[in-house]
Amino acid sequence: MVIQRGLPATFWGWTDPGRKVTVRVGAQAVDVVADASGAWRARLTALPTGGPYTIVVTGPQTQVLRDVLVGDVWICSGQSNMEMGVGNVDNADAEIAAADHPEIRLCTVDRRLSLAPRDVMGGHWATCTPETIRSEGFWNGFSAPGYFFGRDLQKDIKVPIGLIDAAWSGTPAQAWASEEALRRDVPDYRPALDLLDTTRDQQRRGQSLDLNQRFAEWYGKNDAGTGAHWEAPDLDVSTWGTIAEPATWEGAGVSELRDFDGVLWLRREFDLPAGAEAKAAVLHFKADDDDTAWVNGTPVGSTFNFAPDRAYTIPASVLHAGRNVVTVRVVDTGGPGGLTASTQGFDIIDGSGQSISLAGSWRYRIGAPLTGTTPMPQDIESNADYPSVLFNGIVHPMLPLPIKGVIWYQGESNIDTAYQYRTLLPAMIEDWRKRWGQGDFPFLIVQLAGYGAPSDGPAESKWAELREAQAMTAAHTKNVGIMTAVDIGGDLHPKNKQEVGRRLAILARAKVYGEKVAPGGPLYQSMKVKDSAIRLTFTDADGLAAKDGGTLTGFTIAGVDRKFTRATARIEGGVVVVSSPDVSNPVAVRYAWADNPACSLVNNSGLPAMPFRTDDWPGITTAAH
């Protein structure tokens, strides 16, 4: 393991109430007595950097910690792009084979969610070797951004580095924030936290209801289709609308579903060859978010999560030769809703193994918009996305642990509420700092990579608005740094995590360790309109250049009509001049403002410019909660 240098070395645990515990390292020893609950905590004077040390903890039992180093401890947290293991990256086999770093130690903490703050920190430490870098972590190896950050940083600062992998795929920032911080600073979550209170109280009383029962009650109160039995196979659906599936509702071209959140019923007939009804079949699809499926009016499965593939068994007793009816009730709580193909397909596999495609025209009818309904049941006990549950289960147990700082790669699960993220992320950071009691420790953010097809044209973008919220957090919160990965993209999980780690290490060297290096690429500072063009100045520039000596791309420009168009850009000294023949009186410029922008402004070190806009016009997530 690694103990944080420059701070008291803290050890804690539990034993019998009133028992004495002694913590000894070398000539230094500290005696403490366990409190009435059996908890104890000992603080040793800060140990010299290096090691190895042997630490002996003596009480009713004796524990010996060997090969302990003293250096800098960094927490690596966030969602899937931080969780992504070294085994998933470019050139993975070679990277793993070279991962022999005796002064880097890896800690994989137990992933636990909890309705109330936990005190027990689970996990274990391992020396960084090819074997441990491959086997630790949660997704094909230890956190790749964490490892490459630690590797590059350790080469430069030459002290032991401890890396704590505390990431969870798909999780939103509110799951990592404390209940108190959310109630105080982000009131949108108060109803969810009230439900958290209720659920905790029900657990204490032994009154928790099964999630299926709670959903059944909710559908009965709110959904028109449940009471009217829209799953009935002989129901007349001639007046229902039509929609092509598999597809998300937002992209299906149906106007009333473009921004729909709520319950939607979908039905389709399929023909079963004679004889196939004698054997069970399997229904394959995926739904966003939750679903219940029937075949010929008989329920065959339900799922309360958008992520899993659906593979519902259809009993032979339900099937008929010839006409059959599949009905799916989908509830979407935000973002894209609809039916999509699973990894197994979008079909029914009959008893003989033949695929019956379900792609094509489906009938649909709205059962209940979420607006105006009572709050939906939540799978709090096993839902890692629920507000505060990861703070309670993962962060709170680490609070006694002295650390150097945090690297944070998260935000994809908050793009629908990017404006809210402007408040949410700073609130979480400040709350962590207050609870750790170490002052304003460094917090380094990875700005989201590009996602989807490259675009160099004007576009509204939730991803751009989330990146802006990240940049605003870094600009307005003390000792928060940010590096952009906007040019490392296309895939939701870009494989070039080596560059992410390298840029994080550069950022840390500049902002944390005081080295005279540029922390990142050019950062927009100001604009001036002159001669039908907008002249942009930058800080942290370290020179301005176009990537690989090409032309500048990624700029759009608008006049007072707020209609952006592609712009040409050129570098004049330390200024970027942006213009378009279609905009004679420009008032605003945007750069790298797209889900996956084609952008090329860098500094002389090749580090990319941070995406920005000069306007503050309302975005597409302004009103989202």
N, C-alpha and C positions, 0 to 999 in steps of 0.2 A: 504494500500500500504506500501512498504518499501522504504526508502530513504537510499542511500549509505552512510555509516559512513565514517568519516575522510576526506570527500571532501565537497566543497561548495554545498549546496542543491539548485539545479537548477529548476526553474519553467519557463515555456514559453507558449505563446499563441498568439492570434490575437484579435484585437479590432479596433476601429476607429483610423485612423492615427492621431498622435499627442495627444492621450488620455493618462492620467496618470493612472498607475496601481500600487497598493500597495499590497505587499505580506507580511503577518504578521504571526509570530508564537511566542507565549509568548510575551516577551518584545522586541523581535527583529522585525524590520520592514524595508523593502526596497521599495523605490519608483523608478519606471522606466517610461519612456515615449515611446509609440509605435512609430515606424518609419513610413516612408512614405507609406509603404505597409500595415501598421497595426500590424506588428510583434513586440513582446516585449519579453524580457528575463530578469529574475531576479535571482540573486545568493545570497543566505543567507549564513552566516558563518556556518561552519559545526556544526551540532547538536549533542549533546551527544547521545551515543548509548542507545537504549531502547525506551521509550515512554510509552503510546501513546501520540501523539501530535495532536493538532488541528491547521490547517493552513487555514487562511482566505485570499482569493484573492479578492481585491476590485477594481472596475473600473466602467464602465457603468453598469455592473452587478456584483453581489457578488457570489462567489463560496466558499463553506466551505468544506474542506477535513478533515474528522474526523478519529480517530483511526489509525493515521499514526505512523509507527514504523521506527526506524533507526537501520540498520544492514548492511548485505552484500547482494548485488543484483547480481544474476547470470543469464545470458542469456543462454537458452537451445535451440540450433539451429542445423540444419542439415536436414536429410530426414526422411524416414518412421520409422526407428528404434528409432529416437528421438521423432517423432510425436506419436508413438504408445502409446495409453492411458492405464491407470492403469486397466481399465476394461478388457484388453486383456491378462494380465499376469497370471502366475501361482498363484493359491490361491487368485484370484482377489476379491471375496466377502469378505474374511477376511481382506485383505489389505485395502479395502475401508472402512470397518466398523471401522478399527483402525486409520483412517486418521484424527484424531482430534488434530491439532497442531496450537494453536492460534498464535504462533510466527513465523509461516510459512505463507507467503502470495503468492498467485498465480495470475499471470497476463497472460492472453491470448491475444496476439496482433492480430489485424486484418490482415488477409492474403490478401495482395494486391500486384499485379505485376504492374509495371509501366515502360513506355518507357523512362521516365526522372525522376530524383530524386524528391521524394515527401518530404514535410515537416511535414505533419499532421500525428501524431502517433495515431492510433486508438487502442482501447482495453479497458480492465477494470481489476481492482484488486478485489480479493476475499480472505477472510480468509480461510485457509485450514481446511475443514471439510469433513466428508464422503459425504455430498451432493455436495460440490463444486469440490472435486477431481473426482467425477463421471461425473459431468456435464460440467466442463471446458475442454479446449483442442479441438482437431479436430478429434480424432479417438478413440471414446469410452473412453473418460476421459482425464485428464491432462497428459502431457508427463510423462511416467513411469520412464525412466532414470532420468529425471529432478527431479521428486518427491522423488524417493528413494535416490538420491544424496543429496537433500536438507534435507530430514528427518535424514539421518545418520550424515550429517555434523552438523546440528543444535544440535543434541544430544551431540556432542563433543565440539563444540566451544561455545555453549550456548549464541548466539546472534540471533536476528531476521534474518530470511532469506527470501529474495524475489526471486522468480523464474519466469522468463519470457519465456513463451512457444512461440518460433518463429521458428517452423520447418514446412517443407512442403514435403510431401511424393513424392518420385521419383525424386527429383530435384538434378541436378549436381552442383558441386562447382562453376562453372563459372557463374551460375545464381545468386550466392550470392556475387560475386566480382564486384567491380565498373568498369565502362567502362575505366576509366583512368588507373587503375591497369592492366587490361587485355591488353590494347593497349601497355602499356610500357613493361610488363614482359612476356606476353604470346601471341606472335604475331599470333599464329594459329587462334585467334578469331577476328583478324582485319577485314576479309571479312564480318563476321556476324555483327560486330559493324558498318561497313560501311552501311550495309542494315538497321540496326537500325536507323542510321542517316537519311537515305532516307525515311524510314517509318515515322519518326517524321516529316520530312519536308512535306511529302504528307499529313499527318494529318493536319498540320497547313494550308496547301493550300486547304484542302477539296478534295484531289485527291486520297485518299486511294481506292485501288481496292478490291473487294470481293475476299476472298481466293480461292473460286472455280474458279473464272475468272483467277486469277494469275496462278493456277495450270493448267488450261486448256491451257493457252498460253505456259507454260513451256513444257507440254507434247507434244504439237503441234510442238515445236521447237526441242525437244530432243529425243522423243520416237518413234521408228520405228512403233510400233504396233498401235499407235493412228492414224497416217495418213493412215495406211493400213487397219484400222477397223478390228483388230483381234478379236473383240467381235462378229463379224457376225456369226450367228448360222450355216451357211452352209460352213464356211471356211474349207479348207482341212488342217488338222493338222497332217497328217500321217508322216510328216518329223520332227515334234516336238519331243523333248525328253520326257522321262517319269520320274515321281517322285512320291514317296509314300507320301500321306498326310493323316492326319495332322502330320506335322513335321517341324522342323527348317531346313533350307537349309544346314547349316553346319553339321547337323547330318543325312542327308538323303543319304549319300554315293554317291552323284553326284559330280564328281571332279570339274567341271567348276563352281559349286555353293558353293564350300567349303568356299571360302573367298569373295563371291560375294556381292557387295553393288550396288544397282541400281534398275531398273524397270524390273520386271519379270511378264509375263503373264501366267496364269494357267487356264486350261479348263477341264471340266468333263461333261459327259452326265449322265442324270438320267431319269428313267422311272416313269411316273405318271399314277396311275391307272385310268381307264375310269371312268368318273364322278367327279374325284378330280379336274379337270381343271375348274370346275364351281365356285370354291371358291378360295379366296386369300390364299397364302401360306407364310411361313416365313423362311428365310435363316439364319442359325446360324453358325458363325465361329468367329475366332479372327485372326488379321493380325499384322505383325510387318514389317514396321511401319505404313504406310498409304495404303489405298486401295480404289478401285472403283470396283463395282460388277455389272454384267449384267446377265440377264436370257433371253435367246433367242434373244440376241442383244439389249434388252431394259435395260437401267440403272435402278437399284433398290436401290442403296445406295452407299455412300462413307463416309470415316472417315479419318481425319487428325490427328491420334494419335494412338500409339500402345496399349494403356491401355484398352479402352472400349471393351466390348463384342459387336459384330455385331449382330443385329437382324433386317434384312431388309425385309420389306413386299414386296411380289411378287404379283402384281395385277392379278386377274383371267384372265383379257384380254390378259396377256402375256403368259399364260400357255397353253400347249397342252396335250391331252391324249397321252400316249406313250413317245416318245423321246423328251427330252428337253436338253438344254445346259446351264450350268452355267460357266461364265467367270469371273475371278478375276484378276485385275491388281494391283500388290503389288509393292510398292517402299520401299526399305530398305536402311536406311542411315548409318547403322553401327550396329555391334553386330549381334545377331541371327535374321535372316529374315525368313519369311515363313507364312504358314497358320497353326493355331493350333485350338484346340477345345475351345469354349467359355464355360462359366458356364452352358449354356443351351444345349450345345452339338456341334457336327460338322455334321449338317444335314439340311434337309428341312422338315418342318412340314407342311403337306398338309392340305387342308381345312377340312378334317375329323379328324384331330388330329394325324394322323399316321406319324411316323418318317421315312424319307428316308435317310439312311446314305450316307455321301459323303466321307467316309474313303476309302482309296485304291489308285489305280493308277490314276494320273492326267497327262495331257500333259502340257508341259511348253516350253516357248521360251523367250529368253532374248530380252527385248525391248531397254534397254540402260544401260550400266554400268555408274556409277556416274562419273568415271574418264573421263574427256573430255567433260562433259556436262556443261552448264551454271549453276550458283548457283540455287539451288532449292528454290521455295517460302517458306517462313516461316510464320507460324501463330503466329506472334510476339505478337499481341494484347492480346491473351488469352493463351500464351504458357509459363508456369511457368519454363520451362527448358531453355529458351533463355538466352544468356549471359547478365548479369547485371540487369535483370528485377526484381529480388527479392532484390538485393541490393537497387535498386531505390525505391521499394515499401514498404519494410519492414525494412531494416537496416538503410537507410538514415534518416527516421523519428525518429529513436531512438538515433541518435548521440548526442543530447544535454543531454541525460540521464546519470548521473554518475553511474558506475557499478563497481563491484569487478572483474568480469571476465566472460569467456565464456566456456561452455562445448559443445562439437561438436561431433555429431555422424553422419557421412556422408561418402560416398565414393562408395557405391554400384553402383551408376549411372556413375561413372568414371572409372570402372575397365578396359574398353577397351582402355583407354589412361592413364594407370597407370604411365608410365614414365613422361608424361606431368604433372601429379599431383604433381610430385616432385617440380615443379616450381609454379604450380597454387595455391596450398594450402598455401605455405609461402607468396606468393604475396598477397593473400587475407587477411591473418592474419596481415601482416605489414601494409596494406592499411587501414584496420579497425582501427588499433591502431593509425595510423597517424591522421585519421579523428576524432576519439574520443577525441584525445588530452589529454589522461591520461597516456601517456608513455606505457611501455611494460606490459600491464595488463595480468594476467594469461589466458592462452588458453589451455584447457585440452581436449585431443582427445581420443575418443574411437576407438581403432583399430578393424577392422571388425571381426565379429564373423565368425565361420566356416559355410560353405554353401554346402549342398548336402550330398552325401554319404561319410562316413568317409574313409580316405585313409592314409595308413602308408608307401606307396611305393613312388618311385621317380616320379615326375610329374612336367610338366611346368604348371604354374597357374597364370592367370591374378589377381586372388584374392590375391595371395601371393605377387605379384608385387605391388599391391595397398597398402597392409599392409606395405611393405617395404618403399613406398613413405611416408606413414604416420609416420613411425618410423624415417625416415631421416629428416622430418620436425621437429619432436620433438628434434632430436639430434643437429640440426644446426640452430634452431631459438630460440632466447632468450626467456626464461620464458614460454616455451611450454612444457607441460607434456603429457604423453601418458600412457594409461592402455590398455592391450589387452583383448579382448573378444573371442580370437581365439578358446578357449575350450568351449565356450557357443554357440553351434550351431547346424547345421543340417538344421533347418528351416531358411528361409530368414528373418523371424522376430522371433527370439528366445523369448520365454515367460519368461525366467528367468532374467527379468530386475532388480530384487532385487540385484543380484550379480553385475550387471553393475553399479548400483548406489553405492553399497558398495565400489567397487574398485575405482570409481571416487572420493568418499569421502576420502578414504585412500590417494589417489594421491594428493588431495587438502591439506589434513592435513600435508603431508610431504613437498610439494613444495610451497604451498602458505602460510600456517600457521606456518611453522617451527617446527613441531613436530618431535621427534626422532623416526620415524617409517619408515620402508622400503616402498618406493613409489609404488613398484610393484615387479614382479618376477625377476629372474636372467636375466641380460642383457649381451649379448655377448660382450667380450672385445678383445680377441686375440686368435691366434692358433699357435701351434708348431707341426711339424711333427717329430715323434720319434718312431722307431721300427715298421714301417708299420702301424702306427696309428696316428691319429690327436688328440692332447691334447688341450682342449678348456678351457679358463678362462673367468670368468664373474665378472661384477660389480653389485652393488645393490643386491647381492646374498642372504644375510641373511641366508646363508646355502644352500646347494643343496640337493634335494631329488627327489625320484620318487613319483608321486601322489599315495596316498593310500598305499604306501609301495610296489608297484608293480615294474615291470621292466621299464626301460627307453625305450620309443618309440618316433618315429617321426624323427629320424636321417637318413640321406642318405649321401653317400660318393662317390667321383669320383676321377679318376686319370687324367692324362693329356689329355685323350681322351674326357673328359667332359661328360662321360656317368655315371650318378648317379645310385647307387644301394642301396638297403636297408642295413643299418649298425646296428651293435650291439653297445651299449653304456653302460658305467659303470662309477660310481662316485669313484674317488680316491682322498680323501681329498677335496680340493676346486676345483678340475679339473674334467671335463668330458672327458673320453677317448673313441674315436670313431674309429671303424675299421670294415673291412669286408675281409673275405678270398678271395673274388673276386677282391680286389683292393690292390695290393702289394705295390704300390707307390702312396699313396693318396696325393691329392693337395687341395681338397676342401670338405667342409661339408655344408649341408643344414639341417635346423631344422624347422619342422612345415611348410614345403613348399608345400602346396596343398590348394585346395579350402576349404576343411574341414579336416584338418590333425588330425590323431590320434597321440597325443603328450602328454607327461606326466612329463616333467621336471618342478619342482616347487621349491620354497624356503621353509624354515621351517615354514612359515606362510600359506603355501598352495597356494600362488599366482603364476600363471603360468609364465614360461619364455617367453620372447618376441620372435616370429619367427625371423629367421635370415638366412643369407648365408655368407660364407667366401669368395666366389668368386664375381667378378663383370662382369661376362659374359653377353652378350646381352640377354635380355628377349623377350618374345613374344609380348610385347606392345612397344618395343623400337621405332619402326617407326610409331606407330599409332598417329593420330592427330584428 
